Amino acid sequence: MNTGFSLFGVLRMIAMMAAIIGVVVWVLWRATRRGAASSQSPLELLDARYARGEIATEEYQERRRVLQAEGHLDSPGSQREAGGGR
């Protein structure tokens, strides 16, 4: 007696459900990560990237100069940066 279900159909359905769940988890993960990063200042984000080794010293210094020129180092919480470089 044929019930209309096949092993291929069941596996395809499981794969589809896994893909949907994966996309939902990824979207939620990205949304929460973006929210956490937005609470940091541009200089804090730059410092973190430099500390993780994602950017070289020259690039770090250049980007820091750009942030300083744009006034991102003049915020109330950035007194340690205003006192001098690294």
MODELLER restraints for C-alpha pairs under 7 A, 6 or more apart:
rsr = mdl.restraints
at = mdl.atoms
rsr.add(forms.Gaussian(group=physical.xy_distance, feature=features.Distance(at['CA:49:A'], at['CA:55:A']), mean=6.42, stdev=0.5))
rsr.add(forms.Gaussian(group=physical.xy_distance, feature=features.Distance(at['CA:50:A'], at['CA:60:A']), mean=6.49, stdev=0.5))
rsr.add(forms.Gaussian(group=physical.xy_distance, feature=features.Distance(at['CA:67:A'], at['CA:73:A']), mean=6.76, stdev=0.5))
rsr.add(forms.Gaussian(group=physical.xy_distance, feature=features.Distance(at['CA:73:A'], at['CA:81:A']), mean=6.57, stdev=0.5))
rsr.add(forms.Gaussian(group=physical.xy_distance, feature=features.Distance(at['CA:73:A'], at['CA:82:A']), mean=6.46, stdev=0.5))
